[in-house]
Amino acid sequence: MTAVFLFLENQKLNKSEGGSTMIKAAINKIVGGDNLTESEMEITMLDILGGETTPSQVGAFLSAMRMKGETVDEITGAALALKSKLKPFQLNNNLINLDRDDINLEEETILATSETADKGTSTFNVSSATICVVAGGGVKVVRQGNWPKYGFIGAADVVQHLGVNLDISRSDVQRCIEEVGIGFLCAPMFHGIMRYVDEIRTEMGIRTIFNLIGPLANPAGASAHVLGVYDSTLTEKMAKVLKKLGAREAFVVFGEGTYDEISICGPTQISHLINDEIVSYQLDPQEYGFKKVTIEALRGGDAQENSRIINDIVSGSPGPKRDMVVLNAAAAFVAAGLERDIKAGIQRAADVIGSGKAKEKLDALIRFTSGCSYFTRN
């Protein structure tokens, strides 16, 4: 890391009005068909995030990277750069050396759940329902979400319609994670860090490496992950990135019809990181007793409709939408070390909903955030 910042200082000395010399070299290398090293990517991304580059350079770089295809080292380097810009929460949740059978695991685990696609899918907000079940089952969970920029219904809209106040301070988010077991990290909290790329990404209108690294830079420092990706070829690649970043256990998933969640519409491609090994396979929901459904059975609506769906699920209403949440929560319980396999995780998730604990967590989240001071969005 020291070498990276020493190199950065040299680059600043050579920077001209035409922007960063590092990004020029990176673009030339990528266009030539070569990959960047982890350090080269980290330096380039630090230049981008620091405003050392021009908009045209950033657009050219992101486009060239997308066309070439991002490597494990490139994604890792970019994620490290973004993580270095975020102030971490002080949550005492380092799980790297924690025994899976530790009796206090559920009090020390923070599970990161996130969707990498900007526009998401046409389903209801599965992850926003899943966090209530996961937290109700004894895992502290952090969910990242965006305010709507692109004319779609984002997770933040839906959570607000449920009655959750998202306009709270960073310290209140940390207290919410500690006391309630749920934290919702919304885009305004990180607005300053992304200010040099937000408009460029919007104008480009395509997925870029930022879609991949956002969930990896979660400031809660989670070491257990359930990560949805937008392409089946990314599951193993992202699992390797998580391994390099020090994740203890992770499920990286791409589901049929729903993409960035474990699906009940058909098989889900999964890459499971455990014990420093990565195992890739397809999960068939029918093998776990779930009825296969069409995407229409999981269709959501506007923010008000999606919030109603989530409230119904955590209140125990049966059906395919509940099944979808149960299956995704099952993977979370396994990743957190609370259950040995998906089958056991399914039983825990069903018990959490049936006992009312999922609804209790949602109600507790609403009560806590309602009592927090106002945090002005920029």
N, C-alpha and C positions, 0 to 999 in steps of 0.2 A: 504494500500500500504506500509506503514511503517513496518508493521509486516512481509510483504513479504521480504523486504530487510534485516531486522534483522535476519530472518531465513536464508537468503542467506549467510550472514556473518558467521553464525554458520556452515553452510554446507562447506564453504571454509576451515574452520579450520580442518574439518574432512576429507577433500578430500585426497585421496591417489593417487599413480601413476596409479591406475587402472581406473581413471576417477571419475566422480561425484558420490557421494553416493546417491544423490537425484534421479538421473535417474535410478540407480539400484533399489531403492525402488519403483519407478514409474513403471518400467518394471514388477517387481514381482507382483505389485498390478493389473496391466492390464491383465497379463497372467492369474492371478487368477480369472478374470472375473469381477473385481471391477472397478468402475470409479474413476477418479481423481477429487478432488475438484478444483474449479477455482484457488485458491491460489497454490495448488500443481502443477497444469499445468503451471502456470505463472513462478514459481520458476524453474521447470524443463526446460522450454523453454529458460529462461534466461541463464541457464547453457549451453544449446546447442549453443545458439547464441554467448555466450561468450567464446567458445572453451574450456569449462571445462569438456567436455565429449569426449569419444573416438569414432571413426567412427563406430565400431561394436556396441557400445551402442546406437548410434543414429539410425542406421539401424534397430536394434532390436526394439527400442522404436516406430519408425514410422510404422514398419510392424505390431507390436502388436496392436497399436492404430487403424490402418486401419482395421484389422481383427475384433476387438471388435466393432468398430464404435464409432465415436467421439460424445460426448454429448455437449449440449449447453454450460455448464460450462467449459468444456475442450477447446472448440473452443474459447470461450471468454477469458479465461486465456492465451491461446497461442497468441491471437491477441493483448492483452494488453502488453505482453512481447515484441512482435515485434514493436508495436507502441512506446514503451519506448526507442527503439534504433534509431528511426527516428527523425531527426530534422524537426519540423513542419514548413510549410510555414506561414508567417505572413500575412494573408489575410483578417482578420477582418470579418470572415464569420460564426460566431456562430449563428445558426438559431434556437436554442432550444426554445427561447422565442419570436421569430419573428412571427408576425401576418401573416396569410396566405394571407390577403388582402393588405399587406403593399405595397405602391406604388413603393418602391425601391427594391422589392423582386428580380427582375431579375438582379439587379446590385450587390446583396449581396449573391445570392445563388451560391453554387458550387455543381454541381451534379457529383457524382462519378459513372462512368460506367466502368465495367470490366468484363472479362470472366475468369472463374476460371480454365479452362482446359488448360494444357500445350500445347497440340497439337491442340486445337481448333476443328473445324469441317471442313467438305469438302465444306462449303459455302464460298462465298466471305467474305471479312472482314466487316461484318455488322456494328459493333460498330464504326469503323473508319469513315464510312460514316455518321452514326447517330450523331456523335459529331458535325459535321458541321451544321446539321439541328438544333440540340438543341441549339448550340451557336447562330445560326442565329435567333432563336426564343427568345433570351433574357436571356439565362441561361449560366453562366460560368461553363464550364465542364472540368473535368480532366480525361484523359484516360491513363490507365496503359498498358504497352506493353513490350514484351521481344525481345531481339535480338535472332536470331535463334541459338539453341544449339543442337537440336535433329533431324536435317535434314528436317524441315518443313518451310513453309513460314510464318514468324511472322508478326505481325502488324507493327513493326518497318520497315521492308523491304518495305512494301506497302506504308507507309507514306513517306518514303524517295523517292520512285519512283514518288510520286506525286509532289516532289520538296521541301518537308519540311526538314529543317536541324535539326537533332536531336542531333548533337554534340555541344550542348550549355551548358552553366553553369547553376547551380542551380538558381542563381539570375536572369538569363535571362528567365528561365522557369516561375519564379514567375511574372516577368514583362509581359510575354506573356499572362499569365492567367488574369492579371489585365487589360492589354491594348487591347488584341485581344479577350479574353474570352475563350481561349482554352489553355490547358496545356497538354503536352504529357510527361509522366514520364516513362523513359525506364530503363531497368535493370541495366546498368552500373552505374547509379546514386546511386544505393543501393548495389553495388557489395561487399563492405567491410562488410556490415552487414550480408550477407548470405554466406560469404566465407567458413564457417565451415560446411555448409550443401549442397552447390551447387553440388559438385562432388558426394556426397553420393546420392542425389536425382536422378542425372543423371544415376548412376550405378544401382539404384533400379528399375527405369523404370516404376514405378507405381505412381498413384496419392496418395498424403499424405495430412496430415493436413495443410501443407504449401500451397497447392493449394487453401484451404479455407480461410486462414488468410491473404494471400497477399493483396487482394482487401480491406480487412477490415482495413488494416494499412496504407491506403492512407494518406500521410503527408499533403495533402491539407485540411484535417479535415472536409470533406464534411458531412453534416447531412442529405442529400437526396441521395438516391441510386437507381440505377437499376442494379441488380446483377444477372448474369446468373450462374447457377450451373449445374453440370454434372450428377445429379441423381434427379429424381422427389421427392424422399423421403427427400431431403435436403431443399426444399423451405421453409417449415414452421420452420425447425430447424434454418436455417440461418437468417430468419426474427426475431426469438427470440434472436439470438445473436446480431443482429443489434440494437434491442430494448435495450438490456443490455448495449451496447456500446454508447447509447445516440442518435441514429438516430431519426430524426424527422418524416421522411416518407420514405418508401422504397417499391420497387417491387422486389421480388426474384422470378426468372422465370426459367422454364424448358420447352422448346418447342418441340413438336413432330418433329422428323427428324433433327432439328437444335440444340437441347439440350440447349445451354446456351444463347439463345435469345428468344424473343417472335416470334412465328413461324406462317407462313401462309401455312405451309404444313399440319396443323391439329391443334388440341387443345394445348394450353399451360397451364401447371400447374402454378398457381400464388399464392404466399402468399403476401398479401398487408398489410404492417404495416402503420397504420394511427391512430392518436389520442390514442397512446399507446395500440391499439387493433390490432390483427392480423386476417385477414379474408382470407381464402384460397378458391380458386375456379378455374374453368377451363375457359379460354378465347377461344372462337371459332371465328376465323378471319372472317368466312362467315357471322356471325351476324353483322359485321361492314362493310359489302359490299366488302370484299376482296375475290377474287377467290382462291379456294384451289388449290395448285400446288404440283408437286412432287419435291423432293430434287434436281433433275436435273435442274430445272428452276432457282435454286439459286447457281448453281455450279460456283466456281471461277476458278482460274488458278494460274499462277506464279505471282510474285510481279508486273510485268509490266501489266499483264492482269487485276489483281485486282485493280490496281491504275486507269486503264482506266475505269473499271466498276464504281468505286466511283466517278470519275470525271463526267461520264455520268449521274449518279443519281443526284448529286447536281446541274447539269446543266439543269435538268428537264426531262431527258429521261424517258418515261413511261415504265411500265412492272412490273413483280413480284419482281424484286430486289428493285425497288423504293418502292413498296408496303411494303416490309419487313422493310425498313428503316423508312417509315412513321409510321408504327405501333409501332416500338420500340421507336421512338422519341416521340410518343404520350404518352407513359408511363412516359417518362422522364419529359415531361411538367406537367403531373399530380403530380409526385413526388416532383417537384420543387415548386408546389403550383400555377402555372400559369394557369392551367385549372382544371375544377371541375371533369372531367371524361374522359375516353379514347376517346369517340366520339368527344368531343371538342378538345382533344389533336391531333387527326387525322386531323381535319380541320386546326389547327394551323400549323402542320407539312407540310401539302400540300401547305398552303399559303406561308410558308417560302421558300420552294423549288420553287414554281411558281413565286415568286417575285424576285428571284435571290439572296436572302440574304444568303442562304446556300453556294452558290458558292463564294459570296463575303467574307464569313468567311474563306473558304479554301484559297482563294487568299491572304487574309490578314495574315493568318498564314504563308504562304510561304514567303511573303515579310518580315515579322518581323524576322523569324528565319534565313533568308538569310543574314540579317544584323548583326547577333550575332557573337561574337568571337568563335573561335574553342575551343571545350572541348574534351580533349583527353580521348578516351575509354580505359579502362584497360582490 
